Amino acid sequence: MAVDNTVVGAAKRSSRGKIVMLVDNGVNGDSRVQKEARSAAAAGWDVVLLGKSPTKREQFWQLGDAQVRLLHVPTPMHRRRHEYRRAVLRSPLAYRPGPLAAYRKQRMKAWRTELNIRLIQAGQRRSAVGKLKLMPPRIMARVMSRWVGLRAKQTSALERRRKDMVSPLDRFTTAFWLRTMGDRAWRRLDPALWDMELAYGKVIDALEPDLIHANDFRMLGVGARAKLRAGARGRSVKLVWDAHEYLPGIKPWNPHPRWHVAQCAYEREFSQYADAVTTVSETLADMLADRHGLEAKPEVVLNAPDAEVSPEEAAEPVPDLRELCGIGADIPLTVYSGSAAPQRGLDIMVESLPQLPGAHVAFVVLKPTSDYMNGLSARALELGVSDRVHILPYVPHYQVAPFLASADAGVIPIHHWPNHEIALITKFFEYSHARLPFVVSDVKTMGEMVAQTGQGEVFKAEDVADYVRAVKAVLADPKKYREVYDSQGLLDEWTWESQAEVLDGVYTRVLGGGTRSRRAVSVAEVVA
């Protein structure tokens, strides 16, 4: 893979050290990663942030003094090996995987259409002989169409079974690979993880970093392998793993039954190579230390907003939330900003509107036209409240707090999933810096914090009636909740500037000969 010379050149000009940050997304919309790269570069580190391009072309831009490079990641291994083979025993009538079934169905339709036209032409010529000659091929076409249709159905059914993988044979093979390969079983269960490695690996090697900062679990293995390759060539490279969430507790975003177990195995295999671990909350730090047997508890780096922005950022006008919604300052407005998915509980904000006359809802999400958001729009139309639901795109991370500040309440309606219970998530700090009263579900960490500080009201997750109660309480006296921010000084530590100092300390300690890997590991141990 060709490596951009400007990137390599930038890496050679470092005064404190070369850092390559890895993330498995397109960077835009990931405020934590953007702030990490910008602040590290501002602190004197030479930073290149590698992400995944949403297109087939590489992309480049500057993020402060850090350089962003988005790589094209081909995905030929997203289909598991068995999905390319015929299932002769399980489904003998099914076509082999690929476009053959669709082609055969189309071919039969074309044949029968052609015979029908020829029959019409024979009728126009009043040719009884012509019609008689067409009878055998028409019968054959009808029989063959049914045969092809049967085989196509068998093919579709096989594809569904391969995706669901709930048969005794599928369960047996999954258990077999886990038992015989242990944590290395991800190679069989989800080989798509190799696609990331093969796209990022050579680029990281060419940059020759002193430190690799791997964001989340999929980049952990990529960073660990790069560290091992560098060690084999006599170069010492440190690895910092930034764990954003507790992987066993997430709601899998890929429905394939092998996906989650494969990611967990992958994370367990490569966690041992981290020279330091950072994460987003004290609770998660304890859980990670216990799960992975870490010698040192991970450092906590909260995903708090910037207290200050650069002059060029400050010069950009902040969009007016209420203007985008088409409403005035006197209209009650609740807002949700962040990822949109069923487990985030956004539907309760729409379902409650008939019981909140005059109130409006704003959703600030990465993909305003996603299937999930389109579903919420359709539901709002059914309830007759579509004029009070506003779906808006993200703004830059440094504009989030001032953008949201004109709302009357910030809502976090997430459901009870293990990973939702353990952290103060990004929007918690963004809402706080916007000085918004909270309406938050009773997930453990955030619910307890809001109840303790008095920043807002806590409601029972997925309970529309209790949600309505909480919203009405906040809208009745928003000033009471806003005053908490001034009286308790909550925002003093909830700034990215203070968190960046923690992260900088981790880099300095690791490169200065601090925490080491728990044991020496040979390159051969991770070769598939």
KEKOL-693299 format. One line per 2 residues: number of its first residue (from 1); their letters; for each residue x, y, z of C-alpha. Coordinates in pm, whole numbers, plus 50000, padded with zeros to 5 digits. Example, Ala and Ser with C-alpha at 12.3 -4.5 7.8 and 13.67 -1.06 7.14 Angstrom:
2
1) AS) 51230/49550/50780; 51367/49894/50714
***
This chain:
528
1) MA) 50000/50000/50000; 50139/50343/49908
3) VD) 50200/50574/50204; 50158/50949/50170
5) NT) 50500/51115/50207; 50357/51418/50383
7) VV) 50227/51193/50658; 50561/51018/50700
9) GA) 50741/51351/50686; 50518/51492/50957
11) AK) 50592/51191/51175; 50966/51258/51153
13) RS) 50941/51611/51288; 50825/51516/51636
15) SR) 50980/51683/51937; 50822/51467/52211
17) GK) 50745/51151/52017; 50544/51007/51731
19) IV) 50190/50896/51808; 49963/50710/51568
21) ML) 49601/50706/51683; 49371/50438/51546
23) VD) 48992/50445/51520; 48753/50224/51323
25) NG) 48527/50502/51196; 48541/50812/50979
27) VN) 48647/51041/51269; 48368/51291/51202
29) GD) 48110/51245/51476; 48360/51089/51719
31) SR) 48426/51381/51953; 48650/51186/52190
33) VQ) 48893/51082/51916; 48899/51431/51766
35) KE) 48978/51590/52102; 49247/51333/52179
37) AR) 49427/51399/51851; 49398/51776/51869
39) SA) 49507/51808/52232; 49797/51563/52196
41) AA) 49928/51753/51895; 49890/52083/52080
43) AG) 50094/51935/52367; 50387/51875/52134
45) WD) 50331/51519/52018; 50349/51443/51646
47) VV) 50006/51292/51581; 49862/51107/51284
49) LL) 49504/50985/51328; 49417/50687/51109
51) GK) 49049/50617/51049; 48824/50430/50808
53) SP) 48717/50606/50489; 48345/50591/50412
55) TK) 48435/50568/50042; 48684/50371/49835
57) RE) 48923/50667/49834; 49161/50779/50103
59) QF) 49095/51116/50263; 49323/51365/50439
61) WQ) 49275/51676/50648; 49420/51863/50945
63) LG) 49271/51858/51292; 49456/52138/51466
65) DA) 49820/52029/51442; 49725/51664/51399
67) QV) 49689/51503/51060; 49386/51286/50986
69) RL) 49412/51011/50729; 49114/50792/50641
71) LH) 49206/50461/50480; 49009/50257/50231
73) VP) 48922/49926/50401; 48822/49652/50154
75) TP) 48590/49399/50316; 48615/49069/50126
77) MH) 48634/48873/50452; 48300/48999/50583
79) RR) 48157/48674/50452; 48277/48370/50644
81) RH) 48444/48090/50451; 48151/47849/50471
83) EY) 47927/48113/50311; 48118/48069/49984
85) RR) 48059/47692/49969; 47758/47486/49867
87) AV) 47583/47298/50146; 47549/46964/49965
89) LR) 47430/46775/50272; 47228/47047/50449
91) SP) 47054/47185/50142; 47133/46981/49829
93) LA) 46893/47170/49603; 47031/47515/49684
95) YR) 47245/47690/49426; 47603/47772/49513
97) PG) 47647/48108/49691; 47656/48411/49468
99) PL) 47439/48557/49191; 47352/48227/49023
101) AA) 47008/48187/49182; 46899/48537/49083
103) YR) 47037/48484/48733; 46848/48156/48686
105) KQ) 46520/48308/48804; 46561/48600/48566
107) RM) 46656/48367/48284; 46335/48167/48331
109) KA) 46126/48484/48332; 46292/48595/48010
111) WR) 46231/48257/47846; 45861/48250/47937
113) TE) 45819/48611/47824; 45979/48526/47490
115) LN) 45751/48225/47443; 45447/48437/47524
117) IR) 45544/48692/47260; 45595/48416/47004
119) LI) 45249/48279/47091; 45096/48621/47033
121) QA) 45276/48650/46700; 45151/48305/46596
123) GQ) 44796/48413/46684; 44831/48725/46474
125) RR) 44940/48508/46179; 44649/48269/46253
127) SA) 44900/47985/46252; 44763/47681/46435
129) VG) 45083/47491/46352; 45291/47766/46508
131) KL) 45086/47753/46829; 45116/47374/46838
133) KL) 45495/47390/46801; 45512/47625/47098
135) MP) 45327/47391/47331; 45626/47166/47429
137) PR) 45864/47455/47507; 45590/47635/47701
139) IM) 45529/47325/47913; 45903/47284/47959
141) AR) 45942/47651/48057; 45662/47619/48313
143) VM) 45821/47307/48465; 46171/47455/48465
145) SR) 46046/47779/48622; 45897/47584/48911
147) WV) 46219/47386/48950; 46432/47700/48950
149) GL) 46190/47865/49190; 46220/47572/49428
151) RA) 46600/47581/49416; 46600/47960/49463
153) KQ) 46381/47923/49774; 46618/47660/49907
155) TS) 46907/47898/49842; 46737/48184/50028
157) AL) 46651/47955/50318; 47013/47840/50338
159) ER) 47134/48201/50344; 46894/48278/50629
161) RR) 47009/47973/50826; 47370/48073/50775
163) KD) 47295/48418/50912; 47087/48294/51205
165) MV) 47320/48000/51287; 47078/47848/51537
167) SP) 47085/47488/51416; 47248/47219/51633
169) LD) 47531/47192/51379; 47595/47567/51389
171) RF) 47597/47574/51767; 47832/47275/51772
173) TT) 48083/47432/51533; 48084/47760/51726
175) AF) 48148/47575/52052; 48411/47358/51881
177) WL) 48620/47652/51767; 48594/47822/52105
179) RT) 48698/47504/52284; 48986/47414/52053
181) MG) 49122/47764/51977; 49026/47964/52286
183) DR) 49057/48339/52235; 49213/48280/51894
185) AW) 48875/48148/51774; 48777/48489/51636
187) RR) 48978/48396/51326; 48712/48139/51247
189) LD) 48411/48311/51398; 48459/48659/51249
191) PA) 48743/48675/50995; 48624/49024/50896
193) LW) 48849/49154/51173; 49139/49077/50939
195) DM) 49014/49341/50696; 49103/49616/50946
197) EL) 49446/49467/51007; 49529/49438/50638
199) AY) 49423/49796/50564; 49591/49966/50861
201) GK) 49897/49750/50926; 50135/49858/50652
203) VI) 50048/50224/50703; 50128/50206/51074
205) DA) 50457/50028/51003; 50561/50296/50754
207) LE) 50487/50576/51003; 50721/50416/51261
209) PD) 50547/50555/51568; 50686/50559/51920
211) LI) 50338/50502/52058; 50013/50364/51919
213) HA) 49686/50483/52072; 49420/50224/51986
215) ND) 49063/50340/52034; 48826/50062/52137
217) FR) 48839/49689/52083; 48868/49651/51706
219) ML) 49175/49873/51692; 49333/49700/51992
221) GV) 49440/49400/51784; 49561/49620/51498
223) GA) 49778/49818/51739; 49908/49507/51917
225) RA) 50018/49343/51594; 50195/49662/51482
227) KL) 50375/49669/51816; 50489/49308/51770
229) RA) 50612/49368/51416; 50811/49670/51531
231) GA) 50964/49467/51814; 51069/49197/51568
233) RG) 51260/49466/51376; 51427/49598/51689
235) RS) 51204/49902/51745; 51027/49962/52075
237) VK) 50667/50077/52027; 50429/50134/52317
239) LV) 50058/50060/52300; 49787/50256/52481
241) WD) 49443/50098/52464; 49152/50341/52509
243) AH) 48853/50125/52605; 48535/50321/52533
245) EY) 48293/50061/52663; 48257/49728/52837
247) LP) 48242/49492/52542; 48057/49201/52710
249) GI) 47782/49445/52813; 47707/49610/52480
251) KP) 47405/49542/52265; 47575/49390/51957
253) WN) 47530/49613/51655; 47591/49315/51428
255) PH) 47310/49059/51467; 47519/48759/51356
257) PR) 47531/48521/51654; 47906/48469/51618
259) WH) 47993/48838/51604; 47980/48928/51973
261) VA) 48159/48620/52098; 48429/48677/51836
263) QC) 48485/49039/51940; 48513/48938/52306
265) AY) 48770/48672/52222; 48963/48919/52007
267) ER) 48973/49176/52287; 49087/48918/52543
269) EF) 49367/48795/52318; 49521/49135/52254
271) SQ) 49457/49317/52584; 49778/49166/52721
273) YA) 49989/49375/52484; 49874/49714/52616
275) DA) 50141/49911/52804; 49866/50127/52950
277) VT) 49487/50132/52941; 49258/50434/52958
279) TV) 48881/50434/52981; 48577/50651/53045
281) SE) 48473/50584/53406; 48597/50450/53739
283) TL) 48343/50168/53731; 48456/50056/53386
285) AD) 48819/50083/53494; 48758/49834/53776
287) ML) 48568/49599/53544; 48844/49604/53281
289) AD) 49116/49543/53539; 48927/49241/53667
291) RH) 48829/49100/53327; 49174/49127/53169
293) GL) 49391/49078/53475; 49558/49417/53439
295) EA) 49841/49490/53680; 49744/49856/53698
297) KP) 49394/50001/53705; 49316/50193/53383
299) EV) 49342/50570/53394; 49008/50748/53361
301) VL) 48982/51006/53083; 48630/51150/53080
303) NA) 48488/51251/52745; 48419/51605/52862
305) PD) 48375/51905/52630; 48637/52171/52569
307) AE) 48618/52460/52813; 48779/52679/52548
309) VS) 48795/52658/52172; 49059/52781/51933
311) PE) 49023/53129/51775; 48941/52978/51437
313) EA) 48673/52755/51592; 48532/53042/51795
315) AE) 48500/53246/51476; 48258/52994/51326
317) PV) 47896/53093/51391; 47705/52845/51607
319) PD) 47375/52737/51447; 47061/52841/51631
321) LR) 46880/52528/51751; 46542/52693/51785
323) EL) 46572/52863/51450; 46645/52528/51284
325) CG) 46335/52388/51457; 46131/52690/51346
327) IG) 46016/52778/51698; 46050/53077/51927
329) AD) 46211/53108/52269; 45879/53059/52451
331) IP) 45811/52709/52310; 45905/52417/52540
333) LT) 46186/52220/52374; 46356/51899/52486
335) VY) 46663/51774/52299; 46852/51451/52249
337) SG) 47201/51464/52098; 47402/51154/52012
339) SA) 47384/50806/51863; 47042/50691/51745
341) AP) 46944/50328/51801; 46654/50138/51961
343) QR) 46846/50076/52285; 46893/50451/52320
345) GL) 46519/50479/52389; 46443/50776/52164
347) DI) 46095/50644/52088; 45973/50750/52433
349) MV) 46029/51114/52340; 45788/51076/52047
351) ES) 45534/50858/52227; 45505/51114/52508
353) LP) 45424/51415/52290; 45044/51366/52291
355) QL) 45063/51404/52670; 45288/51713/52650
357) PG) 45079/51969/52460; 45283/52239/52295
359) AH) 45620/52075/52367; 45866/52009/52085
361) VA) 46142/51751/52053; 46476/51790/51872
363) FV) 46696/51494/51777; 47055/51585/51687
365) VL) 47195/51268/51531; 47471/51156/51295
367) KP) 47236/51013/51031; 46903/51202/51027
369) TS) 46763/50979/50750; 46858/50641/50898
371) DY) 46596/50366/50911; 46557/50418/51283
373) MN) 46499/50792/51254; 46264/50741/50961
375) GL) 46069/50503/51182; 46039/50768/51453
377) SA) 45919/51018/51194; 45655/50773/51075
379) RA) 45540/50713/51431; 45518/51088/51494
381) LE) 45297/51116/51186; 45069/50840/51318
383) LG) 45036/51022/51651; 44964/51356/51480
385) VS) 45272/51523/51630; 45510/51529/51333
387) DR) 45510/51911/51334; 45664/51897/51682
389) VH) 45947/51655/51599; 46268/51796/51451
391) IL) 46557/51578/51329; 46884/51763/51281
393) PY) 47242/51667/51186; 47548/51688/51409
395) VP) 47740/52008/51457; 48120/52012/51521
397) HY) 48204/51881/51867; 48327/52221/51987
399) QV) 47985/52373/51905; 47768/52111/52075
401) AP) 47727/52279/52414; 47639/52628/52285
403) FL) 47419/52475/52016; 47212/52281/52271
405) AS) 47199/52559/52531; 46874/52711/52407
407) AD) 46674/52394/52480; 46475/52360/52801
409) AG) 46597/52009/52886; 46847/51750/52770
411) VI) 46713/51395/52755; 46903/51066/52802
413) PI) 46635/50794/52775; 46865/50491/52735
415) HH) 46751/50142/52829; 46896/49910/53091
417) WP) 47191/49744/52920; 47502/49654/53124
419) NH) 47714/49900/52928; 47464/50181/52988
421) EI) 47485/50145/53365; 47854/50212/53417
423) AL) 47956/50551/53280; 47882/50920/53247
425) IT) 47854/50924/52870; 47957/51200/52632
427) KF) 47621/51371/52612; 47605/51387/52992
429) FE) 47897/51631/52991; 47775/51812/52680
431) YS) 47435/51875/52839; 47607/51987/53159
433) HA) 47823/52241/52978; 47511/52362/52799
435) RL) 47365/52405/53152; 47061/52203/53059
437) PF) 46827/52045/53312; 46837/51666/53273
439) VV) 46565/51411/53208; 46752/51082/53241
441) SD) 46643/50720/53273; 46727/50533/53591
443) VK) 47047/50371/53463; 47282/50338/53757
445) TM) 47571/50584/53717; 47393/50871/53543
447) GE) 47070/50833/53735; 47255/50840/54067
449) MV) 47463/51142/53963; 47158/51347/53857
451) AQ) 46972/51254/54174; 47276/51351/54381
453) TG) 47347/51686/54216; 46989/51792/54144
455) QG) 47068/51865/53779; 46737/51721/53668
457) EV) 46481/51444/53706; 46521/51066/53686
459) FK) 46247/50846/53537; 46196/50473/53506
461) AE) 46342/50356/53175; 46083/50276/52904
463) DV) 45797/50406/53123; 45613/50674/52923
465) AD) 45400/50792/53216; 45703/50841/53441
467) YV) 45890/51012/53158; 45602/51258/53115
469) RA) 45612/51328/53488; 45985/51403/53477
471) VK) 45955/51632/53172; 45668/51825/53324
473) AV) 45865/51875/53646; 46164/52015/53460
475) LA) 45960/52238/53230; 45771/52377/53530
477) DP) 46085/52521/53688; 46397/52491/53467
479) KK) 46575/52767/53658; 46594/52548/53969
481) YR) 46793/52284/53785; 47017/52529/53596
483) EV) 47124/52700/53918; 47289/52376/54033
485) YD) 47573/52433/53787; 47666/52764/53951
487) SQ) 47614/52666/54313; 47812/52340/54311
489) GL) 48092/52417/54065; 48024/52092/53881
491) LD) 48189/52201/53559; 48536/52274/53694
493) EW) 48668/51920/53637; 48429/51826/53361
495) TW) 48644/51984/53090; 48853/51824/52821
497) ES) 49150/52040/52917; 49178/51865/53254
499) QA) 49125/51524/53090; 49392/51596/52828
501) EV) 49644/51643/53109; 49565/51291/53230
503) LD) 49611/51149/52881; 49934/51340/52830
505) GV) 50060/51198/53159; 49985/50845/53037
507) YT) 50185/50903/52718; 50477/51052/52908
509) RV) 50487/50775/53165; 50465/50494/52910
511) LG) 50735/50635/52684; 50949/50718/52987
513) GG) 50974/50350/53085; 50655/50309/53290
515) TR) 50408/50024/53272; 50525/49736/53056
517) SR) 50339/49443/52904; 50272/49172/53155
519) RA) 50502/48927/52978; 50724/48906/52673
521) VS) 50533/48767/52379; 50675/48636/52055
523) VA) 50546/48729/51714; 50469/48363/51646
525) EV) 50204/48361/51919; 49971/48588/51722
527) VA) 50026/48458/51372; 49706/48296/51253
***
